[in-house]
Amino acid sequence: MSVTVFHNARIVDPSRSLDEPGTVIVDGDTIKAAGASALNQGTPEGAEVVDCTGKAILPGLVDARVHIGEPGGEHRETIASASVAAAAGGVTSIVMMPDTDPVIDDVALVEFVLRTARDTAIVNVFPAAAVTRGLKGREMTEFGLLREAGAVAFTEGRHTIANSLVMRRALTYARDFGAVIDHETQDPDLAAAGVMNEGLFASWLGLAGIPREAEAIPLERDLMLARLTRSNYHAAKISTAMSAAAIARAKDDGAAVTAGASIASLSLNEHDVGEYRTFFRLSPPLRAEEDRLAMVEALRDGTVDILVSSHDPQDVDTKRLPFADAASGAIGLETLLAAALRLHHNGDVPLMRLVDAISTAPAKRFGLPGGTLAPGVPADLIVVDLDEPWLVREQDIRSRSKNTCFEGARLQGRVLQTLVAGRTVHRL
């Protein structure tokens, strides 16, 4: 077993409330020590020593909301290509959404994802299973069998369950199996033909809007049902001050609820749509600046627990269209960390809270290994230059699809090396 010593690094590990200069020792596929005292007994004989002066070492990122084309849409993204993009962005574990073709709603498909990931992926891939068969919102899937097969959560992906009784039953069954319902909320009738945030800017562009209430109303229902069933509920992607306030109230009531948000909702606002730029057509839509600021505050104070990339690859045929006809979604695995670091560099969110939201908290919420640099765990970690500037260019994107919100953006903070179970899977 080879031993690597990363010396003189800034070590940030929210799982141990650790932010200090020190050393990380990787022995084979495991972290042997991490912290200021790691070298108390000297450098192990024969170890490779890497000088990380001016660099930071963080636990590998855990992205809890990743859409992948495989099976059925491999032209957009495969498990293999998504894993390469993830490694480049410092993401060592991804939770894969079930809205593939066919839908991941039975044991054979969970096993297919795990087998394909084992054979082709360079990062950890954890499948989430559908709550209902075919994502149709009616007949529930076999939670127990799917959980046993390896599903780490239950979600409808981009869809929202309209039937409150189905939702109540799903929450009850998930509680009994110790699982989490990870739900994205958007009222399909209120959203209707809406394609961006409802407001003055949408009116100027002549585009149909989606009101904030389209997200908040089904979210309030879900939170009431989570209280009723005493189950584990995760609001997948909230985007408004109204939704953040609802989550805060539920937490104050003692409900076992958590919330996630897409990094786009904290980095961008409705004005980034500009002159009908379809790469900025997202779900939920980019909101008003006051909502973005409220989401940043919600992340800082812990109302929003988790940040996700909401990686959603779309090809040219579905994006090079009039704004109202274009598919919603953007890729984000490669820019998750750098976009999040904007909030650190401008003083909005402490680095420890950011790393917690994109690593430690999602690992804990979904019961995944990772999110820590504690001794004895698999060596999933990243070496980062927190200050290095770089330009997002289409030709450098590893994902099969190129629909990034950050094309041409100047970002600060770059992943220099990514290790998964002690093996380097990305190096600049």
Secondary structure, DSSP 8 states (H G I E B T S, - for coil): --EEEEEEEEEEEGGGTEEEEEEEEEETTEEEEEETTTTTT---TT-EEEE-TT-EEEE-EEEEEE---TTT-TTT--HHHHHHHHHHTTEEEEEE-S-SSS-S-SHHHHHHHHHHHHHH-SSEEEE-EESBGGG-SSSB--HHHHHHHT---EE-TT-----HHHHHHHHHHHHHTT--EEE----HHHHTT--EE-SHHHHHHT--EE-THHHHHHHHHHHHHHHHHT--EEE----SHHHHHHHHHHHHTT--EEEEEEHHHHH--GGGGTTT-GGG--SS----HHHHHHHHHHHHTTSS-EEE--B----HHHHSS-GGGS---BB-TTTHHHHHHHHHHTTSS-HHHHHIIIIIHHHHHTT-S-S---TTSB--EEEEEEEEEEE--GGG--SS---BTTTT-EEEEEEEEEEETTEEEEE-
